[in-house]
Amino acid sequence: LTPRHVEEQRNVPMYITNIANQKAGPFGGFLVVSMRPYRAEQIPQVAAITSRFPGAHGGPIHSGEPQEIGIHPDRLSSPDFG
């Protein structure tokens, strides 16, 4: 289950979602997520592995269609960061 960005020796792609962060002083804005493509049947195993590391991203906050969290499919080839 090696992430694609590791195999390609690139930064992980990151996208700004439509999920608002809780404002704390001058900080707020919208949640930024990293996206790692896996097949649907791999998601439970990926979640089990990554959930053990909450200090390093932790488990997935979403799996499924990116537009459900405000990421239009046309943006997948042009991440906001990474």
C-alpha positions as CSV (number, residue, x, y, z in Angstrom):
1,L,0.0,0.0,0.0
2,T,2.8,2.4,-0.8
3,P,1.4,5.9,-1.5
4,R,1.7,6.9,-5.2
5,H,3.6,10.1,-4.3
6,V,6.2,8.0,-2.5
7,E,6.6,5.7,-5.5
8,E,6.9,8.8,-7.8
9,Q,9.3,10.6,-5.3
10,R,7.1,13.6,-5.3
11,N,5.3,15.7,-2.7
12,V,1.8,14.6,-1.7
13,P,-0.9,16.6,-3.5
14,M,-2.9,18.8,-1.2
15,Y,-6.3,20.5,-1.8
16,I,-8.3,23.2,-0.1
17,T,-11.7,21.8,0.8
18,N,-15.1,23.4,1.6
19,I,-14.8,22.3,5.3
20,A,-14.4,25.3,7.5
21,N,-11.8,25.1,10.3
22,Q,-12.8,26.2,13.8
23,K,-11.5,29.7,14.2
24,A,-8.8,30.3,16.8
25,G,-7.6,33.9,17.1
26,P,-6.2,34.9,13.7
27,F,-6.4,31.4,12.4
28,G,-9.3,29.8,10.5
29,G,-9.9,29.2,6.8
30,F,-10.7,25.9,5.3
31,L,-9.3,22.4,5.8
32,V,-6.5,21.4,3.5
33,V,-6.3,17.6,2.8
34,S,-3.7,15.4,1.2
35,M,-5.1,13.0,-1.3
36,R,-3.8,9.5,-1.9
37,P,-5.5,7.4,-4.5
38,Y,-6.4,3.9,-3.4
39,R,-9.0,1.4,-4.7
40,A,-12.2,1.2,-2.7
41,E,-11.4,-2.2,-1.3
42,Q,-8.1,-0.9,0.1
43,I,-9.7,1.9,2.2
44,P,-10.3,-0.2,5.3
45,Q,-6.7,-1.4,5.4
46,V,-5.3,2.1,4.7
47,A,-7.6,3.6,7.5
48,A,-6.5,0.9,10.0
49,I,-2.8,1.7,9.3
50,T,-2.9,5.5,9.2
51,S,-5.3,5.8,12.2
52,R,-2.5,4.5,14.4
53,F,-0.6,7.7,13.7
54,P,-2.7,10.7,14.7
55,G,0.4,12.9,15.0
56,A,1.2,12.3,11.3
57,H,-2.1,13.0,9.6
58,G,-4.0,10.1,11.1
59,G,-6.8,8.3,9.4
60,P,-8.8,9.5,6.5
61,I,-11.3,12.3,7.0
62,H,-13.1,11.3,3.8
63,S,-13.1,8.6,1.1
64,G,-15.2,8.7,-2.0
65,E,-16.0,11.5,-4.4
66,P,-13.8,14.6,-4.0
67,Q,-16.6,17.0,-4.8
68,E,-18.3,15.9,-1.6
69,I,-15.7,18.0,0.2
70,G,-15.5,20.8,-2.3
71,I,-12.8,19.5,-4.6
72,H,-13.9,19.6,-8.2
73,P,-12.6,16.6,-10.3
74,D,-11.1,19.0,-12.8
75,R,-8.7,20.2,-10.0
76,L,-7.3,16.8,-9.3
77,S,-4.5,17.3,-11.8
78,S,-3.7,20.8,-10.3
79,P,-3.4,20.5,-6.5
80,D,-3.4,23.7,-4.4
81,F,-0.2,22.6,-2.8
82,G,2.4,19.9,-3.4
